[in-house]
Amino acid sequence: MISTSIDWLTNRAAVRSAVSNGGHLFSKRRLVLKYVILAGTLINSGEFREITNSLRTEGISPMRIKMFLTIVVVAATLASACVSGTQTNTGKKKKGPNETVRIGFSMDTLKEERWQRDKELVEQRCKEVGAECEVQVANSDDSLQTKQCDNLLTKGVDVLIVAPHNGQIAASIVEAAHRQGVPVISYDRLIRNSDVDLYVSHQVVKIGEMQAQYALKNQPKGNYILIGGSPTDNNALLLRDGQMNILKPAIASGDIKIISDQFAKEWKAEEALRITEDALTKTNNDIQAIVASNDGTAGGAISALPPQLVGKVLVTGQDAALDAVQRIVDGKQTMTIYKPIRPLAFSAVDSALKLARGEPVEAKDKVNNGKLDVPSILQQPIVVDKDNVMQTVIKDGYHKMEDVYKNVPRDQWPKQ
């Protein structure tokens, strides 16, 4: 590659074309790096003087020659900096098949039950495959999450798995990791506007569509409350996109009316409670459905309902948290979305090993993060309501039957 590029730079026709086009070729991102490296050699060679003299005799204007000279001189300066050691992205040696891979798992929070499961399953899979794993939890603090990732990089992890608190801010984590040649997997939540190496999650837009489809099928008319998740979480925005994909026609026809459409800061149940109370006051308790984006916000919304509306107002959720599934079998919450965590966590760890060893990762999907189409592994979500609890979360061992039905009289438990 280097010899080919030198041939290009010392080819008068090619250089004349670059200069005549105002140095446009040098603005192309993919060409910049190799010419930066080569320019330092070229500028000190006799051929460089010969080329510029030839350009003058061939009628190229002094202004264009000056532009070309400027580009090459700047490139040479940058090349010198790279050679002197100021460049930090020297790459990280790939792990051999028998070498231990060190994985850093940066988590936003453990406050929800599902995130505790993610942590346990990632650690379990690392142990099964012989990888070392260190988990850091940021407690919804962007600055702390960034510092924790820097710490993991300093300790020499081979791969970072990041469940970001803020998908925009976490782009700096990707940049820092890549400067050290460490690949980054965006876990569950997408890291925005970055060159993140892989995204492992569920089909988030589809989850929003499934929530809205269930609501419309079972409550096709009336007043709706929409409660989104944290506005700093890209998944909350994707969920809303999915919900609106389904709801827009019904809104346009007048079949449903959106009384409130708000996002709950940090996915807090108390925020959902407040949003629901305001909507109930506005409509004098005339609400037919609450499209809550996860089980925490669903629980907050249900706690705002007067007793006569509990079980009558349709309420969606997501995550199949134990308290939510208990509310479902008790008739208080209508449905949730079950996202099996095991395949998600295992795919993250297995992919981390491949990235650390320089092996290809099979990622059939792509999700655009604002900068590029990120290779993605997306798991299939499942609707859970009172009718299929036994065939889903209990059958999979996600929850135990005695825990799910603890608030239901024993004689009303389904037969196993």
C-alpha positions in Angstrom: 0.0 0.0 0.0 2.8 2.4 0.9 4.7 1.9 -2.3 1.5 2.3 -4.3 0.8 5.6 -2.6 4.3 6.9 -3.2 3.9 6.1 -6.9 0.7 8.2 -6.8 2.4 11.1 -5.1 5.3 11.0 -7.5 3.1 10.7 -10.6 2.9 14.1 -12.2 -0.4 13.4 -13.9 -2.0 12.4 -10.6 -0.6 15.4 -8.7 -1.5 17.8 -11.5 -5.1 16.5 -11.2 -5.1 16.9 -7.4 -3.8 20.5 -7.7 -6.1 21.4 -10.6 -9.1 20.2 -8.4 -8.1 22.6 -5.6 -6.6 19.8 -3.6 -10.0 18.2 -3.3 -8.6 14.7 -3.1 -6.8 15.6 0.1 -10.1 16.4 1.8 -11.3 12.8 1.4 -11.2 11.2 4.8 -9.9 7.8 3.6 -6.9 9.3 1.8 -5.8 11.8 4.5 -4.1 9.2 6.8 -1.9 7.6 4.2 -0.7 10.9 2.7 0.1 12.3 6.1 2.4 9.3 6.6 4.0 9.6 3.2 4.3 13.4 2.8 7.3 13.7 5.2 9.4 11.5 2.9 8.3 13.1 -0.3 8.8 16.7 0.7 12.5 16.1 1.3 13.1 14.3 -2.0 14.5 15.7 -5.2 11.4 14.5 -7.0 9.2 16.9 -5.0 11.2 19.9 -6.4 11.1 18.4 -9.9 7.3 17.9 -9.7 6.6 21.5 -8.6 8.8 22.9 -11.4 7.1 20.7 -13.9 3.7 21.9 -12.7 4.7 25.5 -13.3 5.9 24.8 -16.8 2.7 23.0 -17.6 0.6 26.0 -16.9 -0.7 25.3 -13.4 -1.4 28.6 -11.6 0.8 29.7 -8.7 -2.2 29.9 -6.4 -3.1 26.2 -7.0 0.6 25.2 -6.6 0.7 27.1 -3.3 -2.5 25.3 -2.1 -0.9 22.0 -3.0 2.4 22.9 -1.2 0.4 24.0 1.9 -1.5 20.7 2.1 1.7 18.7 1.8 3.6 20.8 4.3 0.8 20.4 6.9 0.7 16.7 6.2 4.4 16.4 6.7 4.1 18.2 10.0 1.4 15.8 11.1 3.4 12.9 9.9 6.4 14.1 12.0 4.2 14.3 15.0 3.0 10.7 14.5 6.6 9.5 14.1 7.7 11.4 17.3 5.2 9.4 19.3 2.4 11.9 20.0 -0.1 9.6 18.3 -1.8 7.4 20.9 -3.8 5.1 18.7 -1.1 2.6 18.1 -3.6 -0.3 18.3 -3.8 -3.1 20.8 -2.4 -6.5 20.1 -5.1 -9.1 19.5 -5.4 -11.9 22.0 -4.5 -15.4 21.0 -7.0 -18.3 21.3 -5.5 -19.5 24.6 -4.9 -16.0 26.1 -7.3 -14.7 28.7 -9.5 -11.8 27.5 -10.2 -9.0 30.0 -13.7 -7.4 29.6 -14.8 -4.2 31.2 -18.6 -3.8 31.7 -19.7 -0.3 32.3 -23.3 -0.1 33.5 -25.5 2.9 34.0 -27.5 1.6 36.9 -28.6 -1.5 38.9 -31.7 0.1 40.3 -34.1 -1.9 38.1 -34.3 -5.7 38.6 -33.5 -6.3 34.9 -30.1 -4.6 35.2 -29.2 -6.9 38.1 -29.9 -9.8 35.8 -27.7 -8.3 33.1 -24.8 -8.0 35.5 -25.2 -11.6 36.8 -25.5 -13.1 33.3 -22.5 -11.2 31.9 -20.4 -12.3 34.8 -21.7 -15.9 34.5 -20.9 -16.0 30.8 -17.4 -14.6 31.3 -16.7 -17.3 33.9 -18.0 -20.0 31.5 -15.7 -18.9 28.7 -12.7 -18.2 30.8 -12.7 -14.4 30.5 -12.0 -11.9 33.2 -14.7 -9.4 33.9 -14.8 -6.2 35.9 -18.1 -4.4 36.3 -18.4 -0.6 37.1 -21.8 1.0 37.9 -22.2 4.7 37.3 -25.5 5.3 39.2 -26.8 7.5 36.3 -23.9 9.8 36.5 -22.3 10.6 33.1 -19.1 12.1 34.6 -18.7 9.0 36.8 -19.3 6.6 33.9 -16.7 8.3 31.8 -14.1 8.2 34.7 -14.9 4.6 35.4 -14.3 3.7 31.7 -11.0 5.6 31.7 -10.1 3.5 34.8 -11.0 0.3 33.1 -8.9 1.3 30.1 -6.0 2.1 32.4 -6.3 -1.3 33.9 -5.8 -2.8 30.4 -9.1 -4.3 29.5 -9.2 -5.8 26.0 -12.9 -4.9 25.3 -15.4 -2.5 26.8 -19.1 -3.3 27.0 -21.0 -0.1 27.8 -24.6 0.3 28.8 -24.6 4.1 28.6 -26.6 6.5 30.8 -26.5 9.1 28.0 -26.0 7.8 24.5 -24.6 11.1 23.3 -22.1 11.7 26.0 -20.9 8.1 25.9 -19.4 8.8 22.4 -16.3 10.2 24.3 -15.9 6.8 25.9 -15.7 5.2 22.4 -13.1 7.7 21.3 -11.0 7.1 24.4 -11.1 3.4 24.0 -10.3 3.5 20.3 -7.2 5.7 21.0 -5.9 2.7 22.9 -7.1 0.2 20.2 -9.8 -1.2 22.5 -13.1 -2.1 20.8 -16.4 -1.0 22.3 -19.8 -2.9 22.4 -22.9 -0.7 23.0 -25.1 -2.8 25.3 -28.9 -2.5 25.2 -28.7 1.3 24.6 -27.2 2.7 21.5 -24.1 5.0 21.8 -24.8 7.9 19.4 -22.6 9.6 16.9 -19.5 7.4 17.4 -17.6 4.7 15.7 -18.8 2.1 18.2 -17.9 -1.4 17.0 -21.1 -3.4 17.8 -24.5 -2.9 19.2 -26.3 -5.7 21.1 -29.8 -5.1 22.1 -33.4 -6.0 21.5 -35.6 -4.7 18.6 -36.4 -1.5 20.4 -38.6 0.2 17.8 -40.5 -3.1 17.4 -41.1 -3.1 21.2 -42.8 0.3 21.0 -44.9 -1.0 18.1 -45.9 -4.1 20.1 -47.0 -1.9 23.0 -49.1 0.3 20.8 -50.5 -2.6 18.8 -51.6 -4.3 22.0 -53.2 -1.1 23.3 -55.1 -0.4 20.1 -56.3 -4.0 19.7 -57.7 -4.0 23.2 -58.7 -0.3 23.6 -59.3 1.0 20.1 -61.0 4.2 21.2 -60.6 6.8 23.9 -58.1 9.0 25.7 -54.5 7.9 25.9 -51.6 8.9 28.1 -48.1 8.3 26.6 -45.3 8.0 29.2 -41.8 7.8 27.7 -38.5 6.9 29.5 -35.6 9.1 30.2 -35.0 11.6 27.4 -31.2 11.0 27.7 -31.8 7.3 26.8 -31.8 6.7 23.0 -34.0 3.7 23.6 -36.8 5.9 25.1 -36.8 7.9 21.8 -36.8 4.7 19.7 -39.7 3.3 21.7 -41.7 6.5 21.1 -41.0 6.2 17.4 -42.3 2.7 17.4 -45.4 3.6 19.4 -46.2 6.5 17.1 -45.7 4.3 14.0 -48.8 2.5 15.1 -50.8 5.2 16.9 -50.7 8.0 14.3 -53.5 6.6 12.0 -55.8 6.2 15.0 -54.9 9.7 16.2 -55.6 11.1 12.7 -58.9 9.4 12.5 -60.0 10.7 15.9 -60.4 7.2 17.4 -57.9 8.0 20.1 -56.9 11.3 21.7 -53.5 11.8 23.3 -54.1 13.6 26.5 -50.5 13.7 27.6 -47.3 12.8 25.8 -44.3 13.2 28.2 -41.0 11.6 29.1 -40.2 10.5 32.7 -36.8 11.7 33.8 -34.5 8.8 34.5 -37.4 6.4 34.0 -38.6 7.3 37.5 -41.9 5.9 38.7 -42.7 9.1 40.6 -42.4 11.0 37.3 -45.0 8.7 35.7 -47.2 9.1 38.7 -47.1 12.9 38.3 -47.8 12.7 34.6 -50.8 10.4 35.1 -52.2 12.5 37.9 -52.1 15.6 35.8 -53.9 13.8 32.9 -56.5 12.5 35.2 -57.2 15.9 36.6 -57.4 17.4 33.1 -60.0 14.8 32.0 -61.8 14.3 35.2 -60.5 10.6 35.3 -61.6 10.0 31.7 -58.6 7.8 30.6 -58.8 4.5 28.7 -55.2 3.6 28.1 -51.7 4.4 29.4 -48.9 3.5 27.1 -46.0 3.3 29.6 -42.7 2.5 28.1 -41.4 0.2 30.9 -42.6 -1.5 34.0 -41.3 1.1 36.4 -43.3 3.9 34.7 -46.2 1.5 34.5 -46.1 1.0 38.2 -46.0 4.7 38.8 -48.9 5.3 36.5 -51.0 2.6 38.2 -50.3 4.1 41.6 -51.9 7.3 40.4 -55.1 5.7 39.3 -58.2 5.9 41.6 -59.3 2.4 42.9 -62.3 2.3 40.5 -60.0 2.6 37.5 -57.3 0.1 38.5 -57.6 -2.9 36.2 -60.0 -1.0 33.9 -57.5 1.4 32.3 -55.2 -0.5 30.0 -51.5 -0.1 31.0 -48.5 -1.4 29.0 -45.0 -2.0 30.2 -41.6 -3.5 29.4 -39.0 -5.7 31.0 -41.2 -8.3 32.6 -40.0 -7.2 36.1 -41.4 -9.4 38.9 -43.6 -6.7 40.4 -45.0 -6.0 37.0 -45.8 -9.7 36.3 -47.4 -9.9 39.7 -49.6 -6.9 38.8 -50.5 -8.6 35.5 -51.7 -11.8 37.1 -53.5 -9.7 39.8 -55.3 -7.7 37.1 -53.7 -4.3 37.7 -51.3 -4.1 34.8 -52.4 -5.3 31.4 -49.2 -6.4 29.7 -45.4 -6.1 29.5 -42.7 -6.9 27.0 -40.5 -9.8 28.0 -36.9 -9.4 26.7 -34.9 -12.5 27.5 -31.7 -11.2 29.0 -29.7 -14.4 28.8 -29.2 -14.3 25.0 -28.5 -10.6 25.2 -25.8 -10.9 27.8 -24.3 -14.0 26.3 -24.1 -12.5 22.8 -22.3 -9.5 24.3 -19.6 -11.6 26.0 -19.2 -14.0 23.1 -18.8 -11.0 20.7 -16.3 -9.3 23.0 -14.1 -12.4 22.9 -14.2 -12.3 19.1 -13.4 -8.6 18.9 -10.5 -9.1 21.3 -9.1 -11.9 19.1 -9.7 -10.1 15.8 -12.3 -12.6 14.7 -15.3 -11.7 12.7 -18.6 -11.1 14.5 -21.8 -12.2 12.9 -24.1 -9.2 13.1 -27.1 -9.5 10.7 -28.7 -6.2 11.6 -27.5 -2.6 11.3 -28.7 0.4 13.3 -27.8 4.0 12.4 -26.4 5.9 15.4 -26.2 9.3 13.6 -22.7 8.7 12.3 -22.7 5.2 10.8 -24.7 2.0 10.4 -23.6 0.1 13.5 -23.3 -3.7 13.1 -26.0 -5.0 15.5 -27.3 -8.2 17.1 -30.9 -7.7 18.0 -32.9 -10.1 20.1 -36.6 -10.8 19.7 -39.1 -9.4 22.3 -42.3 -11.2 23.4 -45.6 -9.8 24.6 -46.7 -11.1 28.0 -50.1 -10.8 29.5 -52.3 -12.7 31.8 -53.0 -15.4 29.2 -49.4 -16.5 28.5 -47.4 -15.8 31.7 -47.0 -19.6 32.3 -45.7 -20.2 28.7 -43.2 -17.4 28.8 -41.5 -16.0 31.9 -42.3 -18.9 34.1 -41.5 -21.6 31.5 -38.2 -19.9 30.8 -37.3 -19.8 34.5 -37.2 -16.0 34.4 -39.6 -15.9 37.4 -40.8 -18.7 39.7 -44.5 -19.5 39.8 -44.8 -19.1 43.5 -43.3 -15.6 43.3 -45.5 -14.5 40.4 -48.7 -15.7 42.0 -47.9 -14.8 45.6 -50.7 -12.2 45.8 -53.3 -14.5 44.1 -55.3 -17.0 46.2 -53.8 -20.5 45.7 -57.0 -22.0 44.3 -56.8 -19.5 41.5 -53.3 -20.5 40.4 -53.1 -22.1 36.9 -52.4 -25.8 36.7 -48.8 -26.7 35.8 
